[in-house]
Amino acid sequence: MAHQIAVTTLLQALQALYHHPDAEFRKAASRWLEDFQQAVDAWQISDSLLHEAGSSLEVQYFCAQTLRTKVQRDFEELPTGAALSLRSSLVSLLVKFRQGPAAVRTQLCMAIAALAGHMSAADWEQGGGVVKWLAGQLGSPTEAMPAMLELLAVIPQEAYSLKLALRPERRRQYYAELLASVDDALNLLVACLNQGGSDAEVRNQVLGAFAAWLRLSTSSQATILANHPLVTAALDGLDSSETFDQAVDAVCELIKLTVSGSEPTKMAEYMPLVQVLVPRVMALRPRFAAAVKDEETTKGIARLFAEMGEAYVDLIASGSREAMLVAEALTEVTAHPDSDIASTTFQFWHRLRLALFGSGEEDGSRLPDVSLVETDRRIAMFRPLFELLVSLVSGRVMYPAGFDQWRRDEKVDFKRARYAIADLLLDAAAVLGGEATVKLLAQPLFQLASAVDDDESWSWQTAEASLYCIRAVAEAVPKSEATILPRIMAMLPTFPKQPQLLYTASLTIAAYCDWLAVAPHASTMLPPLLGLLTSALSAPDDAPPAAALALKHVCDACRDHLVGSIDALLHVYQRVMAGEGIDSSSRLNLAADDELQVVEGLSKVISALSPDRVQSALQALCMPLVVPLQEVVRNAQQAGPQDVPSAGQYIVHIDRIANIFRYVHRPEHLAVAFEQMWPLLRVVFEQRASDTRVMERLCRACKYAIRSAGKHMGPVIGPLLEEVQRWFAEHRQPCLLYVASEVIKAFGGDSSCAAPLGSLIQVLFSQTIQLLRDIKDFTNNPDTADDCFLLASRCIRYCPHLIVPTPILPQLLDCAMAGMTVQHREACKSILAFTEEVLLLPLLDDKISYRPAVEAAVVPRGSTMMRILIGSLAGALPTSRTDELVGVVSALARLCGPMAVQWATETVSRIPTIAVTDAEKNAFVQAITTTATGAQAQALVAAMEEMSDVCRRNKKILDSVQTALQPLQLALPTPG
């Protein structure tokens, strides 16, 4: 009776989900169906409905999907021995639905593939595994062909699925079993191929399954694939439009298979297959040229050429006649007018660049078997192709007509394509040399100059495209280049003030600022270039941000050249800060971030001034920022409740001031400047003490001042710390803790500061700990937790004597354990980092004296700490925290030795055996034991990853582990 009621309710819920007019009713039905799929009854109900005749497609699909998800994640719900009956039922259902519906058949195939993951090869008749068993169960190939082929495609696709709730050891076994089944699978595919004859649908299914097994296999079939019927079918399939797409997939997988290992001997094994593949793929070259209107065929051939080029790039780099033919074919693809098709070759050209230099890595490290003489020969061989490559792609970056009317996504795609071409040009420059490449790219500019001289038309698009490409190769152009770049830099100020052209010209100047710094005539080139940048600051569109960025880079790189122009630069700077244009007809409208770039640039130049000029220049830099902030403060003092200045009115000026403290590298002068500003900043603190945004910006400015001025800040540190303690007590702003951490970093090692710093630490930590008593507090105040434990880590590093021998340390450890499972990434990382630093401190040779105090704090808490750490590993924290957890567990094991092993043993004994077997628990504890003896942590890393996988393999297991360990329930005791 209960079964029938459940079936009726299920059918009603599905009817409501798909057909009820009320959206809320559909949502309720969806929630019920999700809960149903979690229930144990879902197995039997879904199976019985699928076996019934006359069920609707909606019911069939839902039940098949339910069985698939249950097999994947809830297989352990089945009683012992039920797997065999489930297997029989699924196979009979697959036979029933072998002709469709396709969606139902696919779900059943995925369910059988998942079942194969749970059942070892020995559980199938004759111990032959799922492929051999199913071949005898599905009837004759004609009747079961669609189901057979789909199943054969799905099984290898599911081999890597993390949806399968397998233990790590079983996952490795399953993968090995599938590798051992490759021959059986291919034989079955050959039988289907022969049975299907010329049926294009069958051949497509065969080729799709063949490709799936090739993706799985990395080393089999080396000796027989060259003449294998499936390889022949794949290559023949390239000649038919009906099978072309699936054939391309299969041939691409064959190409990858031939280079799936790094050993040269393996490549030699596959050479017979390579010799079959390459001529057949190359035979498509005339078809590529002819398939102008057949976009899909063109893409498929381009993909084959690109795959072949990338796979055999080392052979192509040798420069043989056959290799050059392949490279030339790829050049034709690069020349294709469709950018998407052309871009499929870009990775090949990058790899070819590496191979020509005998380097297999991005760092360009030379392989020992490629001599300099051989490198020169290769480059000479491929130079014409790379020169052609430059000419082919450089024109693609030109702004097309009507660009301004494009949709946003079209503009984004165009810019992304330009970035890819910029990377490609850099590869070409590595082969051709920066000077030769920039010479090629500058030709359109020089031709434009000649056209202007002859009173012919000017194309800003041509100039902009040429400059974009020149900018792209900047890092490859040597600083000694003295022919092309001087001409380009002389031309830039003469260009029309077109916005996009100004934008790219500004970024080109930024890209070559290091070249400008050492150019022989830099002193004469810089003034007109700076004039261009200042004019670009008041241009429309994207030019001002580019000009501000370029001004920053030029000031940084060329600071020594610009110290004599500091007054002129400060004049420009003052007008920028005032929002004034370079003439009466223009007005600057820089965004706040762009103004910060200008502040940074001027700060770099001031850093290069002689000591006698720094103070006045620094004052000139500060005044345009201090005066408007003073005005905001006065307005706030005089304003009524409705006219109080906004947070943004404070922030814009504070951010500029912070950049001065960050980028002016004159500690003693910065200390003076901060001391002069302190009364103003203190008033801002008072006015906005409850405003988190303003306080964060103020604290950041103080952080940079302390970091840059260091111990020169001594006279003002005392008053600052007094205010920090007072403001934190009143407003609990976490950014104040970060200011304190900067003070600890700068003054923690100064014995004369021990008393005030000790008082600071005592006050701040005692107040912070009261705010963070349980996991809810940490969740609601993650910034406070983050900054608290960042400060605590700084104390451990710079002044452990002020924290370790005191009651603060055990209190902080209690607090850390209460919040260790907080989901906020930065807060969690700070807590774990602090805990690890505490545990490692006495293991340092020069800090061994702290061992008694650390052990006194850690040992009474060790058992609870280990439980929280293992609970975090087992699901309370995301897997992205595993590395940090490994560090803490390793440090705890090294510090506490046998006690840590005992704590780990006690903790894992809490976990139900159904979740983690005794063997898995023992392996985990053994890894901790090994680490406790001082061994390297590699074994611990592997053991912790395995424990994490085991405990997270499905939701029910995860819940059972978390219930057993309860890592989220720790809270600090309520103050008495």
Secondary structure by P-SEA (a helix, b strand, c coil): caaaaaaaaaaaaaaaacccccaaaaaaaaaaaaaaaaccaaaaaaaaaaacccccaaaaaaaaaaaaaaaacccccccccaaaaaaaaaaaaaaaacccaaaaaaaaaaaaaaaaaacccccccccccaaaaaaacccccccaaaaaaaaaaaaaaacccccccccaaaaaaaaaaaaaaaaaaaaaaaaaaaaacccaaaaaaaaaaaaaaaaaccccccccccccaaaaaaaaaaacccaaaaaaaaaaaaaaaaaccccaaaaaaaaaaaaacaaaaaaaaaaaaacccaaaaaaaaaaaaaaaaaaaccccccccaaaaaaaaaaaaaaacccccccccaaaaaaaaaaaaaccccccccccccccaaaaaaaaaaaaaaaaaaaaacccccccccccccccaaaaaaaaaaaaaaaaaaaaaaaaacaaaaaaaaaaaaaaaaaaaaacccccaaaaaaaaaaaaaacccccccccccaaaaaaacccccccaaaaaaaaaaaaaaccccccccccccccaaaaaaaaaacccccaaaaaaaaaaaaaaaaaccccccaaaaaaaaaaaaaacccccccbbbbccaaaaaaaaaaaaaaaaaccccaaaaaaaaaccccaaaaaaaaaaaaaccccccccaaaaaaaaaaaaaaaaccccaaaaaaaaaaaaaaaaaaaaaccccaaaaaaaaaaaaaaaaaaccccccaaaaaaaaaaaaaaccccaaaaaaaaaaaaaccccccaaaaaaaaaaaaaaaaaaacccaaaaaacaaaaaaaaaaaaaaaccccccccccaaaaaaaaaaaaccccccaaaaaaaaaaaaaaaacccccccccaaaaaaaacccaaaaaaaaaaaaaaccccccaaaaaaaaaaaaaaacaaaaaaaaaaaaaacccccccaaaaaaaaaaaaaaaacccaaaaaaaaaaaaaaaaccaaaaaaaaaaaccccccccccc
